[in-house]
Amino acid sequence: DEEMSEEWKENPATANQMKWVNDIVRKATDKNIEGLAELKKVYGDGNINGEVASEIITNWNDKVK
């Protein structure tokens, strides 16, 4: 069912996603990577849904390695 498979995007990010996202944001901040302001804008107050968490992990994980 198509609707169910999209539902995670609307739901709050899971604890595992948040752990990963927070780690990315912390590393990005420590390294002061290019685009840090953009990342922080996407992250906002940290109250993000599954879709935003997934985007951050996909788009930023390689940049902070």
N, C-alpha and C positions, 0 to 999 in steps of 0.2 A: 504494500500500500504506500503510494507516493507520499502522502501527507505525513505518515509516521516517520519516514526516513528524513524528513526535513525538520522535524520537531526539535531535535537536539540543538539546532542553530538558534532557536528562540530561547531555549532554556538556559538558566545560568550555567556558566562554565563549571565543569566538574572540579573536584579537589585536585585531581591529577593534572588537569589542564592548567589550573591556577598555579600549581607548584612549578610547572614547566614555564609558564608565562612569566611568573615572578622572577624565576631564575634568569630568563632572557633579559628582562628589564634591568635586573641588578647588574648582570654582566655588561649590558649595553651602557649603563650608567658608569660603571667602573672604567670601561675602556673609552668612554665618551665617543662612541662610534658616530660616523656620519649618519644623519637621519634620526638621531636620538630624540629630537624635539617632535618629529613626526610620530615616532613610536610612542612617546609619552602622551601625545594627543589621542592616538588610537586607544591607548590603555586607560586614559582618563583617570577616574578615581579608583580603578581596579574592579569596579562592579560591572563585569563584562559577561556577555552571553557566549554560548558555545561557538557560534560562528566567528565572533571577533577573536576569541582565544585561538581558534584554529588558524585564522588569518595571521595572527602574530607568530604562531609557531612556524607556519609555512614560510612566511616572508622574512622572518628575523633570526631564526635559529642558526642558520649558516653564517650570518653576519657577526655573531658573537663568539664563534668557536675560537 
